[in-house]
Structures are given as structure tokens and as C-alpha cells.
Amino acid sequence: MVVYSDIDLLVIKRGDFNSHQAAGNRYRQLHGVGRAVDIILVNPEPVEQHRHTHCLIITSALREGREASCAAAMPAR
């Protein structure tokens, strides 16, 4: 197993929300995990729109990342 220096999370959340408050809630939930955590919080629409744009973090997160949990799956493209 490879040990990484931090945890990068792409959180896809539907609906209207305050992104600062929602990200803050995630950071509080992850307090004490023993690693630095970076969170990117987005709506599904930009993910769908930019999923194949090579220079955005969304693309590499979808390609290289692992799904940690899912309340409702996004349609495959």
C-alpha cells in the first residue's frame, strides 16, 4: 500500500447550498483523520459539463479517484 501525504476529496452535492458552510461541515467531520484534507465541493452540472476537460481537477479526480460513498449515482457517460 502506498502512503500519500494528504487526502483530496471531490464532493458532488445536488441542490442549493452554501459551499463554504458545506465544506466546513465536511472538514469538521474529517477532523482527526491524521492527514491533511483538501475538499472540492461542486454541483453535478459542472462535473457533467467539464468531465472531459483535461486541465481541470474534476477530470483527474473522476479518472484516478475512488468512490468513497454515493447517495445517488450519476449517469455514466
C-alpha positions as CSV (number, residue, x, y, z in Angstrom):
1,M,0.0,0.0,0.0
2,V,1.3,3.4,-1.0
3,V,1.1,6.1,1.7
4,Y,0.0,9.5,0.4
5,S,0.7,12.8,2.1
6,D,-2.9,14.1,2.1
7,I,-6.5,13.2,1.2
8,D,-8.1,15.0,-1.7
9,L,-11.9,14.8,-1.9
10,L,-14.2,15.8,-4.7
11,V,-17.7,16.1,-3.2
12,I,-20.6,16.3,-5.7
13,K,-23.7,17.7,-4.0
14,R,-27.1,18.4,-5.6
15,G,-29.3,21.3,-4.8
16,D,-28.7,24.8,-3.4
17,F,-26.2,25.1,-0.6
18,N,-23.7,27.4,0.9
19,S,-20.4,26.0,-0.4
20,H,-18.3,27.4,2.5
21,Q,-20.7,26.1,5.1
22,A,-21.0,22.7,3.5
23,A,-17.2,22.3,3.0
24,G,-16.7,23.5,6.6
25,N,-19.1,20.7,7.8
26,R,-17.0,18.1,5.8
27,Y,-13.8,19.4,7.3
28,R,-15.2,19.1,10.8
29,Q,-16.4,15.6,10.1
30,L,-12.9,14.6,9.0
31,H,-11.1,16.3,11.9
32,G,-8.6,13.9,13.5
33,V,-8.1,11.6,10.5
34,G,-4.3,12.2,10.8
35,R,-3.8,13.6,7.4
36,A,-4.2,17.0,5.6
37,V,-7.5,17.1,3.7
38,D,-8.4,19.1,0.6
39,I,-12.1,19.3,-0.3
40,I,-13.6,20.4,-3.7
41,L,-17.4,20.8,-3.4
42,V,-19.3,21.1,-6.7
43,N,-22.8,20.6,-8.1
44,P,-23.3,17.7,-10.6
45,E,-23.8,20.1,-13.6
46,P,-20.2,21.4,-13.8
47,V,-19.0,17.8,-13.4
48,E,-21.0,16.7,-16.3
49,Q,-20.1,19.7,-18.4
50,H,-16.3,19.5,-17.7
51,R,-15.7,15.8,-17.1
52,H,-13.5,15.5,-20.2
53,T,-11.7,18.9,-19.9
54,H,-8.1,17.7,-19.5
55,C,-6.8,20.7,-17.5
56,L,-9.4,20.6,-14.7
57,I,-9.1,18.7,-11.4
58,I,-12.6,17.2,-11.9
59,T,-11.3,15.1,-14.9
60,S,-8.4,13.6,-13.0
61,A,-10.5,13.0,-9.9
62,L,-13.1,11.1,-11.9
63,R,-10.4,9.2,-13.7
64,E,-7.9,8.4,-10.9
65,G,-10.1,8.7,-7.8
66,R,-12.0,6.1,-5.8
67,E,-15.7,6.5,-4.9
68,A,-15.9,6.7,-1.1
69,S,-19.7,6.9,-0.8
70,C,-22.7,7.6,-3.0
71,A,-26.2,8.7,-2.1
72,A,-27.3,8.7,-5.8
73,A,-25.2,7.6,-8.7
74,M,-24.5,9.9,-11.5
75,P,-25.4,8.6,-15.0
76,A,-22.4,7.1,-16.9
77,R,-21.2,8.8,-20.0
